[in-house]
Amino acid sequence: MTFELAVFDMAGTTVYDPDLVAQALQDALAQAGCHASLADLRALMGYTKPAAIRSLLAAHDLPADDAQVAQVHADFVQRMLACYRTHDAVRPMTGAEELFAWLRQQGVKIALNTAFSQDIAECLIERFGWRQRGLIDAAISADRVAQGRPAPDMIRALMAACGVSDATRVIKIGDTEVDIREGRAAGCGLVVAVTTGAYHRDELLAYQPDAVLDSLHELPALLGRAGQSNPA
């Protein structure tokens, strides 16, 4: 297989989350007097949470200075940690772990990236035992790089961590428009969108990913149709 690294988003892509992120963000914003709709929140999924908070506060004509954004974000983080540690609905996305294992058997390294802060990301990785079970090779969060999505910083950091120098040998998989834009900005050889998260198929197609899948189970067949080579 030509590809050397697969970079997966977390919530909505490899982590099943029935709108828990949007709900926690909505509740944290409400504490600050910002009553955003779930539709408004879903449109910003995939972006760093401080950036999403700042955008929503400003859209509602509320103070959006660094201190206010930090306060709302801290509230959001605590809500997410409590939720992700214990909520029964939180689980690996159907097909995620099998896909990780299959790709690693093909010699492809597995990395996760996320708009969450590192503490939330690590909470999930630890809960599922993905490192201990050898299912992932690396993970990074938006607060560990200079710029979050759609900038390519997270993907480039993961490439360095995994010893991959050629971005055309990287697959990017995510459920939002900003995942697609991130993959393009990084020059990934294959940019794949999935309909298991925040966006519907038509919404994803508008951003021209290389493929839109309804399930992670479909990725091996996609790679097979590409002749296990870089379609770009």
N, C-alpha and C positions, 0 to 999 in steps of 0.2 A: 504494500500500500504506500502510495506517495506521501500521504499525510503523516506528519510526525506528532501533531498536537491538536487536541480538540478542547476548545475553551467553551464551557457551558455557563450560562446564567444560572442563578439559583431559583428564587421564588417564581413560580409560574412555568419554569422550564424543567428543573431537576427536583424541585421541592413542591409538593402539592400544598397549596395555600388557598382555601376558599374565601378570598377577599379579606384575609386577616390583616395584611399589610395596609390596605386602604382603610380598613376600619380603625386600626390603631392610629394611623395618620390623621384620620378625620376626628377622632376623639382628642388627640393631642392639640390639634388646631382649634377645636371647639373650646378647649380650656383657655385658649388665648383670645377667644371671641371671634374666631374665624369659622364660619359655618359653610364649609365647602361641600359640594355634592360628591357622591362616590364617582360619578361620571368624570368630574373634574380631576379627581385624584387618580383614577385609572389612566387618564391621558398622560400623566406624568410618571407612571411606573417605569422603572429602568433608569431614571435620572437619579443622581445623588439626592438623598433625602433632604439635606440642607438646601440644595438648589430648589427642590420642589416646594419646600416650606416657604422659602423666600418669595417664590413666584406667586404662590397662593395668598400669602399675606398681602403682597402688593396689589394683587388683583381685587382684593376686598378692601382696599384703601386703609390697611392697618400698618402699623410700624413694622418694617422689615429690616431693621438694622441687625448687625452681627449678634448683639446680645439677645435680642428677641428670637432670632432664628435658633441660636444655641439653646435657649430655654425650651422652645417647642421641640427641638430635636432630642434633647435629653429626656423629655417626657415620652416622646415616641419610642426611643430606645428602651426605656424601662418597660413600657407596655409590650414591645415586641419580645424582649427577653422573657418576660413572664409567660407570654403566649407560646413562644416557640419551645420553651422548656417543658411545658406540661399539656398543651392542647392536644386532645386525642385526634383531631383531624389532620394535624401536621405529620406528613410522612414523605418518603421519597416518591417522586412522581412515578407513575406506572411505567415500567421499562427502563428507568434510569440506571439502576444498579446492574441490570443485565447488559445494558449498552456499555457502561463503563468497563465491565469485565471483558466483553467481546472486543472492544477497541484496543484494550491493553494486550489482549492475545494477538492482535494484528500488529503490535509494535507501536501503537499510538498512545502517547501520554495524555492523561486526563487532568484538566485544570478547571477550576471554578473561579468566576469573577462575579461581583455583585455591587449594586449601589448601596447596600447596607454598610454600616460601620463594621469593623472587624469583630467586635464583641458579638454582634448578632450572627454573623457568618460562622464564627467558630462555635457558637452555641448549637447551630444546626449540624455542623460537621461532626461535633462530638456526640450529639444525640444519636446520629445515625451510624456512628463508628466508621465513617468512610476512610479515615486515615489508618486506623488500627487494622482495618480489614484489607488494606492495600488497594482500595478502589480509586483513589485519586493521588496525583503526584504533586499538585500544587494548588494553592488558593490565594486569592487577593481580594481586598475590598477597596472601595473608592477612596476611603480616607487614608489609604497608604500610598497614594500617588498624587502627583501635582494636580491632575485634572481627571475627573470622572468621565463617564460617557457623555457625548459621543467621541471624545478624544481617545486616541489609541493607547494611552499610557498603561492601562491595566494589562492589555494583551501583550504589549511589548515587555512589561515586567515579567509576565508569565513565560514568555518565550525565553528570556534570559535565564530565568530560574530552571527551565526545563532543557536548556542547551539547544534551542531551536533558533537558527539565524535567518531562515527564509520564511517570510510571512505567507508565501503562496503554499506552504506546507502546513498551514494552520486552518482548521475548521472552526468557525464561530457559530454557536447555536444559542438562540434566545427567543423570547416571546414578545418583544416590544420593538417599536420603530427605532429606538435609540440603540438597541442591540445591533440591528442591521447597520445603522450608520457607524457604529463603533467598528464592526467588522470591516466595512469598506474603508474607513479611515486608516485602519491598521494594514490594509492590503491583503487580507486573508484570502486564501485560494478558494474557499467555499464558505458562503454566508447563508445559514439556514435559519428560517423562522418556524416557530411552532405555535399552534393555535390553542395550547393548553393553558395559557395565562391571560394576560390583560387585553390582547387584541384579537379580533376576528380575522379570518382569512383575507377578506377584501381590504381590511385596514392594513394588513401586513403587505399584501401585494402592491399597494400604492408606493411602497419604499423599495421595491424591486430586489428582494432577496433572490438568491440563486434557486431556492426551493422553499415551499411552505409545506410543513408536515403536520398531520393531525395527531401524531403520536411519535414518541422517541423510537418505538419499534420499527418505524419506517426508514430510519437512517441507514442501516446496513444495505437495504435494497437500493437506496439512492446512490450509495457509494458503488454498489455493484453495477448500476446502470451507467455510472461514470467510468466504468472500467477500472475502478480502484486507482484512478489517476486524478490529477488536478484538473477539473473542468475549466478552470480559468485560463 
